[in-house]
C-alpha cells in the first residue's frame, strides 16, 4: 500500500471507485461509502465505527449504509454495515467481502479490490433494499479522507 492517503489511489482510480458506488446505488436504496486515512492508532473496526457515525451513515432511513474504511499507512481496514443490512446478510457475507479485499490488497490492486467489493455489496443491498422510484441518494458518493 502507498504510505500516504494521497498516493493510495490515482485520480482515475478514485473516479472508477465512485462510478462503482453510483452503479451499485442505482439498484438499491442502500448507501455505500469509502473512507481513507493515513493512520489508525487502535482497532480499525472501532475507528470505522467512529467514522461511520461522523459521516452520518447511521442516519439512513433503512439503516442500510455500508462503509469501507482503510488506514493506508497502517495497512488496516474494516467494513461496517448498519443494522438493517447486517440482519439480512449476517457475518458470513462480511467475512467473504473481507477475504476478497485481503486477496486483492495482497496483489496490490487496491482500487480493483474496492470496486469488486462494492459490486458484491451492491448486489446484496439490491436483494434486500431494492431501488424504488422514491429513493433519494442520502449520502455523497465521493471518497472521504481524514
Secondary structure, 3 states (H helix, E strand, C coil): CCCCHHHHCCHHHHHHHHHHHHHHHCCECCEEEEEEECCCCCCHHHHHHHHHHHCCHHHCCCCCEEEEEEECCCCEEEEEECHHHHHHHHHHHHHHHHHHHHHHHHCCCHHHHHHHHHHHHHHHHHHHCECCCCCCCCCCCCCEEC
